[in-house]
Amino acid sequence: MTNDTELSMYVDYFTSELQAVAQLEDRLFRKILIVTMIDSWSRAVYPDEVVHRKRFTDFVRNYSDWEDVERVNPCHLRQLLDGHGDEADSKLRVETQKIVAGRRRGKMVGVSKDP
């Protein structure tokens, strides 16, 4: 079997799986399955990258045209800063806290609104 044949089989398999996932009614389940596929593709492209987040985000950044790829969710950023001992008065922490404080608790905010 040639590399082209193996690659074609790989692409055909995931094309079929994506079509099946698109037919599912449960939106959350569709998202979980798609993220899982993206993770497996990122492992194929970056097999030596051991840091999961870097491998995943590099794949999305380099192989998609997602316009929001560089956005950061301020709630997630705040938790990250809290967990890594960032200085309490750092400009990043202060600005992040302002953004989070300006959002209504429990209200869904679209990714396009994130900085």
C-alpha positions, 0 to 999 in steps of 0.5 A: 500500500502506498503512502498516497493510498493510506492518506486517502483512506485516512481522509476518507475515514474522517470525511465519513465520520464528520458527515455522521457527526453532522447528522447528530441532534445533540449539539454538545455531543457534536462538539465533543466529537469534533474536538476529539477529531481535531485532537487526533489530527493534531497528534498526527501533525505534531507527534513530538509535541507533548504539551496538549494545549500547544499541539491543539492550538497550533493545529487550529491556528495553522490549519483553519481559518477560524477568525477568533483563533487568537481570542482569549476568554477572560474568565479562563484567563483570570483562573489561569492567572490565579493559579500561577501566582500572577502579581495581584496588581499586574496590568493584565490581572487588573484589566482581566478583572475589569472585563469579568466584572463587567459581564453579567453572571450566568449570561452567555457571551459569544467568543467574538466578544472576547479580547 
